[in-house]
Amino acid sequence: MKTIDKYLLCFGQEPTALKLMPDFQVVFCEYLVGANGVYLWVEQSPVASEKATTRRFIVARPGKSVPDHYEYVDSAVDPFGSTAHHVFQLPVKVAGRNWAIQSAYGQASQVTRS
């Protein structure tokens, strides 16, 4: 059995930590105008806390640097502002470190799952 869960990613220098199942796969990324945020839709087994692992994602704007070892996931475009947001996943082996990037965004928003 699989589900598709929606997660809001924070804007800012700190990565967004998500509890995901080991079999997760990002299936869609979109900027939602009404929510003013970037969302990931993730296919995975139903989340069971004892099996979930923490994965970290960061949102970067064009021209902003991220370390070479970050893995590109997808991009989301604001259809009215013509602004692109690029999502990267931090590697598991360095996911616990504080990898800051220069960002044009202010304070991070709250992570939600629906």
C-alpha positions in Angstrom: 0.0 0.0 0.0 1.2 3.5 -0.9 0.1 7.1 -0.1 1.0 10.5 -1.6 1.6 13.1 1.1 2.1 16.8 0.6 4.8 18.7 2.5 5.4 22.5 2.7 9.1 23.4 2.4 10.5 26.3 4.4 12.1 29.3 2.7 15.3 30.4 4.3 18.8 29.2 5.1 17.9 26.2 7.2 16.8 23.0 5.5 13.3 21.6 6.1 13.5 18.2 7.9 10.8 15.7 6.9 10.1 12.3 8.4 9.8 10.0 5.4 9.7 6.3 4.8 12.7 4.6 3.3 10.8 3.9 0.0 9.9 7.6 -0.5 9.9 9.1 -4.0 9.2 12.8 -4.8 6.5 12.8 -7.5 5.7 16.5 -7.8 6.9 19.9 -6.8 4.8 23.1 -7.1 4.7 26.7 -5.9 1.1 27.3 -4.6 0.2 31.0 -5.0 -2.5 31.0 -2.3 -0.2 29.5 0.3 2.9 31.5 -1.0 5.0 28.3 -0.6 6.7 25.4 -2.3 5.2 22.0 -1.8 6.6 18.5 -2.4 4.2 15.6 -3.1 5.9 12.4 -1.9 4.9 8.8 -2.7 5.7 6.4 0.1 4.4 3.6 2.3 2.1 4.9 5.0 4.3 6.7 7.5 5.2 4.6 10.5 7.3 6.4 13.1 9.5 3.4 13.9 10.6 3.1 10.2 10.6 6.8 9.2 13.9 8.5 8.5 14.7 12.2 8.5 15.5 13.7 5.1 16.3 17.4 4.6 15.4 19.6 1.7 16.3 23.2 0.9 14.7 25.7 -1.5 17.2 27.9 -3.5 16.5 30.8 -5.9 18.3 31.0 -9.3 21.9 32.2 -8.9 22.1 31.2 -5.2 24.8 28.7 -4.5 24.4 25.3 -2.9 27.1 22.8 -2.1 28.0 20.3 -4.9 26.9 17.3 -2.9 23.2 18.5 -2.7 21.0 16.5 -5.0 18.6 18.5 -7.3 15.0 17.3 -6.9 12.8 19.6 -8.9 11.8 23.2 -9.5 8.6 25.2 -8.9 7.7 28.4 -10.6 5.5 31.2 -9.3 3.2 31.7 -12.4 2.5 35.3 -11.6 5.8 36.4 -10.2 8.0 34.5 -12.7 10.2 33.5 -9.8 11.7 30.0 -9.8 12.4 28.0 -6.6 14.8 25.0 -6.9 14.5 22.2 -4.4 17.6 20.2 -3.4 17.9 17.2 -1.0 20.8 17.1 1.4 22.7 13.8 1.3 22.0 11.5 4.2 25.6 11.4 5.4 25.6 15.2 6.0 21.9 15.7 6.7 22.6 16.5 10.4 24.9 19.4 9.6 24.0 23.0 9.3 24.6 23.7 5.6 23.7 27.4 5.1 23.2 29.0 1.8 22.7 32.7 1.0 19.0 33.2 0.5 16.8 36.0 -0.6 14.1 34.8 1.8 13.3 35.9 5.2 12.2 33.9 8.2 11.5 30.2 7.7 7.8 29.1 7.7 6.3 26.2 9.5 6.4 22.7 8.1 3.0 21.1 7.5 1.9 17.7 6.3 -1.5 17.0 4.8 
